[in-house]
């Protein structure tokens, strides 16, 4: 039976005020969906979208190249710069690596990241070969260019808007309190579940590290094709199985934790509205700046 309109408004007011976990008449799935929506909105504004994070990386790279070019100009040398190699857009955000809030996913993005490392190495190698063919890959000019590159990279621009770390820390603290209160045995239960499925890991980062160790060493070179390395398909299978086990070992607790977090998440969003909006605007500015650096006038 539906609540009268006044009761519905009163219920929502209590939820928004953080006084209730959820209205008693709401189905758990509805509460979970509502909490996940609020959570997703907060996380996206604090950590940016995958495309915005990639844009921030590209912006930092291009700003470093601008600084390196200015350094080379001051030294009076003409030396080209390498192009930016994009990072993966399939980056999942897991604030604080909390088991109750880390997203379930089909893999840990390890195979793809290793592929990208090879791609970056290939770009460096091709660039070095081109420089050698043009006889610009050695001598005093080369040494000066490398020094300029190193100095510029060491002073790389920030990869997130100002204040991001502080706001992210506040969110992790809030989420940690929820998980510790609602599912205090989750970390221990998770470890036991992993062991039961053949993975000896203390937590999520440790599980991901063990999966990474399953991959064969990738020789750096232009002819390297990781997928063709002996043991690579088996390592990919291990990664996918580990991700499946990870999700299974915390699915129920994560559902309970997310539903219980609704009041705190709603209060957090209301309390930090201005900061969240500023953070979102900051990510958008980084995206615009990356585009402008990519296509300068």
KEKE-558141 format. One record per residue (C-alpha): x, y, z; residue in one letter; residue number from 1. Coordinates in steps of 0.5 Angstrom, whole numbers. Last residue first. Example, Ala and Ser with C-alpha at 12.3 -4.5 7.8 and 13.67 -1.06 7.14 Angstrom:
BEGIN
<xx->27; yy->-2; zz->14; code->s; pos->2> .
<xx->25; yy->-9; zz->16; code->a; pos->1> .
This chain:
BEGIN
<xx->91; yy->57; zz->-64; code->x; pos->297> .
<xx->93; yy->51; zz->-60; code->x; pos->296> .
<xx->90; yy->44; zz->-62; code->x; pos->295> .
<xx->92; yy->39; zz->-57; code->x; pos->294> .
<xx->94; yy->45; zz->-52; code->x; pos->293> .
<xx->87; yy->47; zz->-53; code->x; pos->292> .
<xx->84; yy->40; zz->-52; code->x; pos->291> .
<xx->88; yy->39; zz->-45; code->x; pos->290> .
<xx->85; yy->46; zz->-43; code->x; pos->289> .
<xx->78; yy->44; zz->-44; code->x; pos->288> .
<xx->79; yy->38; zz->-40; code->x; pos->287> .
<xx->82; yy->41; zz->-35; code->x; pos->286> .
<xx->77; yy->46; zz->-34; code->x; pos->285> .
<xx->72; yy->41; zz->-34; code->x; pos->284> .
<xx->75; yy->37; zz->-28; code->x; pos->283> .
<xx->75; yy->44; zz->-24; code->x; pos->282> .
<xx->68; yy->45; zz->-26; code->x; pos->281> .
<xx->67; yy->38; zz->-22; code->x; pos->280> .
<xx->71; yy->40; zz->-17; code->x; pos->279> .
<xx->68; yy->47; zz->-16; code->x; pos->278> .
<xx->61; yy->44; zz->-16; code->x; pos->277> .
<xx->63; yy->39; zz->-11; code->x; pos->276> .
<xx->66; yy->44; zz->-6; code->x; pos->275> .
<xx->59; yy->48; zz->-7; code->x; pos->274> .
<xx->55; yy->42; zz->-5; code->x; pos->273> .
<xx->60; yy->40; zz->1; code->x; pos->272> .
<xx->54; yy->39; zz->6; code->x; pos->271> .
<xx->49; yy->37; zz->1; code->x; pos->270> .
<xx->53; yy->32; zz->-2; code->x; pos->269> .
<xx->55; yy->29; zz->5; code->x; pos->268> .
<xx->48; yy->29; zz->8; code->x; pos->267> .
<xx->46; yy->25; zz->2; code->x; pos->266> .
<xx->52; yy->20; zz->3; code->x; pos->265> .
<xx->51; yy->20; zz->10; code->x; pos->264> .
<xx->43; yy->18; zz->9; code->x; pos->263> .
<xx->45; yy->13; zz->4; code->x; pos->262> .
<xx->50; yy->9; zz->7; code->x; pos->261> .
<xx->46; yy->4; zz->10; code->x; pos->260> .
<xx->44; yy->2; zz->3; code->x; pos->259> .
<xx->51; yy->2; zz->0; code->x; pos->258> .
<xx->54; yy->-2; zz->6; code->x; pos->257> .
<xx->48; yy->-8; zz->6; code->x; pos->256> .
<xx->50; yy->-9; zz->-2; code->x; pos->255> .
<xx->57; yy->-9; zz->-1; code->x; pos->254> .
<xx->56; yy->-14; zz->5; code->x; pos->253> .
<xx->52; yy->-18; zz->0; code->x; pos->252> .
<xx->57; yy->-18; zz->-6; code->x; pos->251> .
<xx->63; yy->-18; zz->-2; code->x; pos->250> .
<xx->66; yy->-25; zz->-4; code->x; pos->249> .
<xx->63; yy->-25; zz->-10; code->x; pos->248> .
<xx->66; yy->-19; zz->-13; code->x; pos->247> .
<xx->73; yy->-21; zz->-11; code->x; pos->246> .
<xx->71; yy->-28; zz->-14; code->x; pos->245> .
<xx->69; yy->-25; zz->-21; code->x; pos->244> .
<xx->75; yy->-21; zz->-21; code->x; pos->243> .
<xx->80; yy->-26; zz->-19; code->x; pos->242> .
<xx->77; yy->-31; zz->-25; code->x; pos->241> .
<xx->78; yy->-25; zz->-30; code->x; pos->240> .
<xx->85; yy->-24; zz->-27; code->x; pos->239> .
<xx->87; yy->-31; zz->-27; code->x; pos->238> .
<xx->84; yy->-32; zz->-34; code->x; pos->237> .
<xx->89; yy->-26; zz->-37; code->x; pos->236> .
<xx->95; yy->-30; zz->-33; code->x; pos->235> .
<xx->93; yy->-36; zz->-37; code->x; pos->234> .
<xx->93; yy->-32; zz->-44; code->x; pos->233> .
<xx->99; yy->-29; zz->-42; code->x; pos->232> .
<xx->103; yy->-35; zz->-40; code->x; pos->231> .
<xx->108; yy->-35; zz->-46; code->x; pos->230> .
<xx->108; yy->-29; zz->-49; code->x; pos->229> .
<xx->103; yy->-28; zz->-55; code->x; pos->228> .
<xx->98; yy->-23; zz->-52; code->x; pos->227> .
<xx->104; yy->-18; zz->-50; code->x; pos->226> .
<xx->106; yy->-17; zz->-57; code->x; pos->225> .
<xx->113; yy->-14; zz->-57; code->x; pos->224> .
<xx->116; yy->-12; zz->-63; code->x; pos->223> .
<xx->118; yy->-5; zz->-61; code->x; pos->222> .
<xx->121; yy->-7; zz->-55; code->x; pos->221> .
<xx->121; yy->-8; zz->-48; code->x; pos->220> .
<xx->120; yy->-15; zz->-45; code->x; pos->219> .
<xx->114; yy->-16; zz->-41; code->x; pos->218> .
<xx->115; yy->-21; zz->-35; code->x; pos->217> .
<xx->110; yy->-26; zz->-35; code->x; pos->216> .
<xx->103; yy->-24; zz->-32; code->x; pos->215> .
<xx->101; yy->-28; zz->-25; code->x; pos->214> .
<xx->105; yy->-22; zz->-21; code->x; pos->213> .
<xx->99; yy->-18; zz->-23; code->x; pos->212> .
<xx->94; yy->-22; zz->-20; code->x; pos->211> .
<xx->98; yy->-22; zz->-14; code->x; pos->210> .
<xx->98; yy->-15; zz->-14; code->x; pos->209> .
<xx->91; yy->-14; zz->-15; code->x; pos->208> .
<xx->89; yy->-19; zz->-9; code->x; pos->207> .
<xx->94; yy->-15; zz->-5; code->x; pos->206> .
<xx->90; yy->-8; zz->-7; code->x; pos->205> .
<xx->83; yy->-12; zz->-5; code->x; pos->204> .
<xx->85; yy->-14; zz->2; code->x; pos->203> .
<xx->90; yy->-19; zz->5; code->x; pos->202> .
<xx->91; yy->-24; zz->-1; code->x; pos->201> .
<xx->91; yy->-31; zz->-1; code->x; pos->200> .
<xx->87; yy->-33; zz->-7; code->x; pos->199> .
<xx->85; yy->-40; zz->-8; code->x; pos->198> .
<xx->77; yy->-40; zz->-8; code->x; pos->197> .
<xx->77; yy->-41; zz->0; code->x; pos->196> .
<xx->83; yy->-36; zz->1; code->x; pos->195> .
<xx->79; yy->-31; zz->-2; code->x; pos->194> .
<xx->73; yy->-32; zz->2; code->x; pos->193> .
<xx->77; yy->-32; zz->8; code->x; pos->192> .
<xx->80; yy->-25; zz->7; code->x; pos->191> .
<xx->73; yy->-22; zz->5; code->x; pos->190> .
<xx->70; yy->-25; zz->12; code->x; pos->189> .
<xx->76; yy->-22; zz->15; code->x; pos->188> .
<xx->75; yy->-15; zz->12; code->x; pos->187> .
<xx->68; yy->-15; zz->12; code->x; pos->186> .
<xx->67; yy->-17; zz->20; code->x; pos->185> .
<xx->66; yy->-9; zz->22; code->x; pos->184> .
<xx->60; yy->-9; zz->17; code->x; pos->183> .
<xx->55; yy->-4; zz->19; code->x; pos->182> .
<xx->59; yy->1; zz->23; code->x; pos->181> .
<xx->66; yy->0; zz->20; code->x; pos->180> .
<xx->63; yy->0; zz->13; code->x; pos->179> .
<xx->59; yy->7; zz->15; code->x; pos->178> .
<xx->65; yy->10; zz->18; code->x; pos->177> .
<xx->70; yy->8; zz->13; code->x; pos->176> .
<xx->65; yy->12; zz->8; code->x; pos->175> .
<xx->65; yy->18; zz->12; code->x; pos->174> .
<xx->73; yy->18; zz->12; code->x; pos->173> .
<xx->74; yy->16; zz->5; code->x; pos->172> .
<xx->69; yy->22; zz->3; code->x; pos->171> .
<xx->73; yy->27; zz->7; code->x; pos->170> .
<xx->80; yy->24; zz->4; code->x; pos->169> .
<xx->77; yy->25; zz->-3; code->x; pos->168> .
<xx->75; yy->33; zz->-1; code->x; pos->167> .
<xx->82; yy->34; zz->2; code->x; pos->166> .
<xx->86; yy->31; zz->-4; code->x; pos->165> .
<xx->81; yy->34; zz->-9; code->x; pos->164> .
<xx->83; yy->41; zz->-7; code->x; pos->163> .
<xx->86; yy->44; zz->-13; code->x; pos->162> .
<xx->84; yy->40; zz->-19; code->x; pos->161> .
<xx->87; yy->34; zz->-21; code->x; pos->160> .
<xx->93; yy->31; zz->-25; code->x; pos->159> .
<xx->98; yy->37; zz->-22; code->x; pos->158> .
<xx->103; yy->40; zz->-27; code->x; pos->157> .
<xx->109; yy->36; zz->-28; code->x; pos->156> .
<xx->115; yy->40; zz->-25; code->x; pos->155> .
<xx->119; yy->33; zz->-25; code->x; pos->154> .
<xx->117; yy->32; zz->-32; code->x; pos->153> .
<xx->120; yy->39; zz->-34; code->x; pos->152> .
<xx->127; yy->38; zz->-31; code->x; pos->151> .
<xx->127; yy->31; zz->-34; code->x; pos->150> .
<xx->125; yy->34; zz->-41; code->x; pos->149> .
<xx->130; yy->40; zz->-41; code->x; pos->148> .
<xx->136; yy->35; zz->-39; code->x; pos->147> .
<xx->134; yy->30; zz->-45; code->x; pos->146> .
<xx->134; yy->36; zz->-49; code->x; pos->145> .
<xx->141; yy->38; zz->-47; code->x; pos->144> .
<xx->144; yy->31; zz->-48; code->x; pos->143> .
<xx->141; yy->31; zz->-55; code->x; pos->142> .
<xx->144; yy->38; zz->-56; code->x; pos->141> .
<xx->151; yy->36; zz->-54; code->x; pos->140> .
<xx->151; yy->30; zz->-58; code->x; pos->139> .
<xx->147; yy->24; zz->-60; code->x; pos->138> .
<xx->140; yy->23; zz->-62; code->x; pos->137> .
<xx->140; yy->28; zz->-68; code->x; pos->136> .
<xx->143; yy->24; zz->-73; code->x; pos->135> .
<xx->136; yy->24; zz->-77; code->x; pos->134> .
<xx->137; yy->17; zz->-77; code->x; pos->133> .
<xx->138; yy->17; zz->-70; code->x; pos->132> .
<xx->132; yy->21; zz->-68; code->x; pos->131> .
<xx->128; yy->17; zz->-72; code->x; pos->130> .
<xx->130; yy->11; zz->-68; code->x; pos->129> .
<xx->129; yy->14; zz->-61; code->x; pos->128> .
<xx->122; yy->16; zz->-63; code->x; pos->127> .
<xx->121; yy->9; zz->-65; code->x; pos->126> .
<xx->124; yy->7; zz->-59; code->x; pos->125> .
<xx->120; yy->12; zz->-54; code->x; pos->124> .
<xx->113; yy->10; zz->-58; code->x; pos->123> .
<xx->115; yy->3; zz->-57; code->x; pos->122> .
<xx->116; yy->4; zz->-50; code->x; pos->121> .
<xx->109; yy->8; zz->-49; code->x; pos->120> .
<xx->106; yy->2; zz->-53; code->x; pos->119> .
<xx->109; yy->-3; zz->-48; code->x; pos->118> .
<xx->106; yy->0; zz->-42; code->x; pos->117> .
<xx->100; yy->1; zz->-46; code->x; pos->116> .
<xx->99; yy->-7; zz->-46; code->x; pos->115> .
<xx->101; yy->-7; zz->-39; code->x; pos->114> .
<xx->95; yy->-3; zz->-37; code->x; pos->113> .
<xx->91; yy->-7; zz->-41; code->x; pos->112> .
<xx->93; yy->-13; zz->-38; code->x; pos->111> .
<xx->92; yy->-10; zz->-31; code->x; pos->110> .
<xx->85; yy->-7; zz->-32; code->x; pos->109> .
<xx->83; yy->-11; zz->-26; code->x; pos->108> .
<xx->78; yy->-15; zz->-29; code->x; pos->107> .
<xx->70; yy->-16; zz->-30; code->x; pos->106> .
<xx->68; yy->-11; zz->-25; code->x; pos->105> .
<xx->65; yy->-10; zz->-18; code->x; pos->104> .
<xx->66; yy->-3; zz->-16; code->x; pos->103> .
<xx->70; yy->-1; zz->-9; code->x; pos->102> .
<xx->65; yy->1; zz->-4; code->x; pos->101> .
<xx->64; yy->-4; zz->1; code->x; pos->100> .
<xx->71; yy->-7; zz->0; code->x; pos->99> .
<xx->74; yy->0; zz->1; code->x; pos->98> .
<xx->80; yy->1; zz->-3; code->x; pos->97> .
<xx->80; yy->8; zz->0; code->x; pos->96> .
<xx->76; yy->11; zz->-6; code->x; pos->95> .
<xx->75; yy->5; zz->-11; code->x; pos->94> .
<xx->75; yy->9; zz->-18; code->x; pos->93> .
<xx->75; yy->5; zz->-24; code->x; pos->92> .
<xx->80; yy->6; zz->-30; code->x; pos->91> .
<xx->77; yy->4; zz->-37; code->x; pos->90> .
<xx->80; yy->10; zz->-40; code->x; pos->89> .
<xx->87; yy->7; zz->-41; code->x; pos->88> .
<xx->92; yy->12; zz->-42; code->x; pos->87> .
<xx->94; yy->16; zz->-48; code->x; pos->86> .
<xx->101; yy->16; zz->-51; code->x; pos->85> .
<xx->103; yy->24; zz->-52; code->x; pos->84> .
<xx->107; yy->25; zz->-58; code->x; pos->83> .
<xx->115; yy->26; zz->-57; code->x; pos->82> .
<xx->118; yy->33; zz->-58; code->x; pos->81> .
<xx->123; yy->35; zz->-63; code->x; pos->80> .
<xx->129; yy->39; zz->-62; code->x; pos->79> .
<xx->132; yy->45; zz->-64; code->x; pos->78> .
<xx->137; yy->48; zz->-60; code->x; pos->77> .
<xx->139; yy->55; zz->-57; code->x; pos->76> .
<xx->139; yy->53; zz->-50; code->x; pos->75> .
<xx->133; yy->58; zz->-48; code->x; pos->74> .
<xx->129; yy->55; zz->-54; code->x; pos->73> .
<xx->131; yy->48; zz->-51; code->x; pos->72> .
<xx->128; yy->50; zz->-44; code->x; pos->71> .
<xx->122; yy->53; zz->-47; code->x; pos->70> .
<xx->121; yy->47; zz->-51; code->x; pos->69> .
<xx->122; yy->43; zz->-44; code->x; pos->68> .
<xx->116; yy->47; zz->-41; code->x; pos->67> .
<xx->112; yy->46; zz->-47; code->x; pos->66> .
<xx->113; yy->39; zz->-46; code->x; pos->65> .
<xx->111; yy->39; zz->-39; code->x; pos->64> .
<xx->105; yy->43; zz->-40; code->x; pos->63> .
<xx->103; yy->38; zz->-46; code->x; pos->62> .
<xx->104; yy->32; zz->-41; code->x; pos->61> .
<xx->100; yy->35; zz->-35; code->x; pos->60> .
<xx->94; yy->36; zz->-40; code->x; pos->59> .
<xx->95; yy->29; zz->-43; code->x; pos->58> .
<xx->94; yy->27; zz->-36; code->x; pos->57> .
<xx->88; yy->31; zz->-34; code->x; pos->56> .
<xx->85; yy->29; zz->-41; code->x; pos->55> .
<xx->85; yy->22; zz->-39; code->x; pos->54> .
<xx->82; yy->24; zz->-32; code->x; pos->53> .
<xx->77; yy->28; zz->-35; code->x; pos->52> .
<xx->75; yy->22; zz->-40; code->x; pos->51> .
<xx->75; yy->17; zz->-34; code->x; pos->50> .
<xx->70; yy->22; zz->-31; code->x; pos->49> .
<xx->72; yy->26; zz->-25; code->x; pos->48> .
<xx->75; yy->24; zz->-18; code->x; pos->47> .
<xx->71; yy->29; zz->-14; code->x; pos->46> .
<xx->65; yy->30; zz->-19; code->x; pos->45> .
<xx->65; yy->23; zz->-21; code->x; pos->44> .
<xx->65; yy->20; zz->-14; code->x; pos->43> .
<xx->59; yy->25; zz->-11; code->x; pos->42> .
<xx->55; yy->23; zz->-17; code->x; pos->41> .
<xx->56; yy->16; zz->-17; code->x; pos->40> .
<xx->55; yy->16; zz->-9; code->x; pos->39> .
<xx->48; yy->19; zz->-10; code->x; pos->38> .
<xx->46; yy->14; zz->-15; code->x; pos->37> .
<xx->49; yy->8; zz->-11; code->x; pos->36> .
<xx->44; yy->10; zz->-5; code->x; pos->35> .
<xx->38; yy->11; zz->-10; code->x; pos->34> .
<xx->39; yy->4; zz->-13; code->x; pos->33> .
<xx->41; yy->1; zz->-6; code->x; pos->32> .
<xx->34; yy->4; zz->-3; code->x; pos->31> .
<xx->30; yy->2; zz->-9; code->x; pos->30> .
<xx->33; yy->-5; zz->-9; code->x; pos->29> .
<xx->32; yy->-6; zz->-1; code->x; pos->28> .
<xx->25; yy->-4; zz->-2; code->x; pos->27> .
<xx->22; yy->2; zz->1; code->x; pos->26> .
<xx->16; yy->2; zz->6; code->x; pos->25> .
<xx->21; yy->2; zz->12; code->x; pos->24> .
<xx->24; yy->9; zz->9; code->x; pos->23> .
<xx->31; yy->9; zz->9; code->x; pos->22> .
<xx->38; yy->9; zz->13; code->x; pos->21> .
<xx->34; yy->14; zz->17; code->x; pos->20> .
<xx->36; yy->21; zz->21; code->x; pos->19> .
<xx->41; yy->23; zz->15; code->x; pos->18> .
<xx->37; yy->30; zz->14; code->x; pos->17> .
<xx->36; yy->27; zz->7; code->x; pos->16> .
<xx->33; yy->21; zz->10; code->x; pos->15> .
<xx->28; yy->25; zz->15; code->x; pos->14> .
<xx->26; yy->29; zz->9; code->x; pos->13> .
<xx->25; yy->24; zz->5; code->x; pos->12> .
<xx->20; yy->20; zz->10; code->x; pos->11> .
<xx->16; yy->27; zz->11; code->x; pos->10> .
<xx->15; yy->28; zz->4; code->x; pos->9> .
<xx->13; yy->21; zz->3; code->x; pos->8> .
<xx->8; yy->21; zz->9; code->x; pos->7> .
<xx->5; yy->28; zz->7; code->x; pos->6> .
<xx->4; yy->24; zz->0; code->x; pos->5> .
<xx->0; yy->18; zz->3; code->x; pos->4> .
<xx->4; yy->12; zz->3; code->x; pos->3> .
<xx->3; yy->7; zz->-2; code->x; pos->2> .
<xx->0; yy->0; zz->0; code->x; pos->1> .
